[in-house]
Amino acid sequence: MEMLPLMLLFLLCFVPQLRACLQCDRTVRLMLEDYILSEPNVLKQIELQKITDQGLVGFRETSDQYKGVIDFTTLYRAKTEFLSEFDRFRKTTTGSTSEAIQIMEKGREILEKYLILFIPDGLCPNKCGLLVRRVMDCTSCLYKTYICPSPTGQQDCGEFPVNAEEGDQAVLDCFLPWHRLLLGKPEYHYSWAAGVPKIKKLEESDFRVLVVTDEASVVLNQLHVEEEGTYRCLLQNQTGTVFYKVTFLISVRALPTQTQKPVITFPPLHLDNTPLTMQSYDALLVPLISTVIAACLAASLGLAILLRVIRKDQKRKGKEEEDLMQSLL
Ligand SMILES: *[C@@H]1O[C@H](CO)[C@@H](O)[C@H](O)[C@H]1NC(C)=O
């Protein structure tokens, strides 16, 4: 047990402090080690070690210029490009130290190229709303939580009017690509308050839950005039932190009665075009119902017979098997 603090101390002293994001990657570390060890001359090894260490300082300084963090995807891209450059370098190098310096500088440029793209656009893509995500700290090589506050200072990202007609379908979509980066498993909470939008100031108690879902969008089929109202989408986690909020103001226009969609009639209209009376409905219904009942009775009778035949067959087979077993014993 007393070994433990000693070992920790040992680890703390010998873990290189010069980490940068490319160096955080295991494949890159192994590749550099392998490169140094493949040099037969020990003095040359020491020299290469110095060059790669110096190169890593350059990586870290570059990371620091760009907030000192990177996400998994960007690190993966930078690493893949650096690995393939390094591969080519090892195949073509004449072993001169200036070439080693160059390839480390090349690595720094690759890292910078990806960070230039990632930091301004990729790190905090939320134009409105709160993003809490995971990124790698380029100094400690550990993942940490990174908070991108809403640039507008609030999670409420606006109102969208939706003008519909009775019978229309409305699709309410609350999705933005950065929602996928959110930590935890936030869900979309849809709720609504009935009534013509914007007529009165709505209180929290006016809203009724519509649905809570992983899906960002909901579909309202066959809108009725009574479904007119203020629809709200909140993206929030289990403890109620709201990351994103939008409101859809749905107004539904009633269709004028004369253009109302025709009601489908059953049974089909008579050829002589006289409207169906109650009596003619009855006249049609009685034979229809009797036919259906007769068909049902016949079907269940048939089913009962079939079941009995199957059961008999199974019994017979069981018996045969038993006999067979006994004769074998
Ligand atoms: C919800 O988000 C807040 C803010 O990031 C966080 O403090 C809290 O732990 C989260 N809750 C869950 C259940 O993830």
The ligand as a Gaussian input file, in Angstrom:
#p B3LYP/6-31G(d) Opt

LIG

0 1
 C      -28.494000      19.283000     -16.973000
 O      -27.659000      20.336000     -17.385000
 C      -27.031000      21.078000     -16.357000
 C      -26.247000      22.194000     -17.018000
 O      -25.278000      21.681000     -17.873000
 C      -26.167000      20.173000     -15.492000
 O      -25.624000      20.886000     -14.419000
 C      -26.993000      19.012000     -14.985000
 O      -26.175000      18.107000     -14.293000
 C      -27.672000      18.301000     -16.148000
 N      -28.502000      17.227000     -15.665000
 C      -28.430000      15.978000     -16.140000
 C      -29.374000      14.995000     -15.558000
 O      -27.632000      15.653000     -16.998000

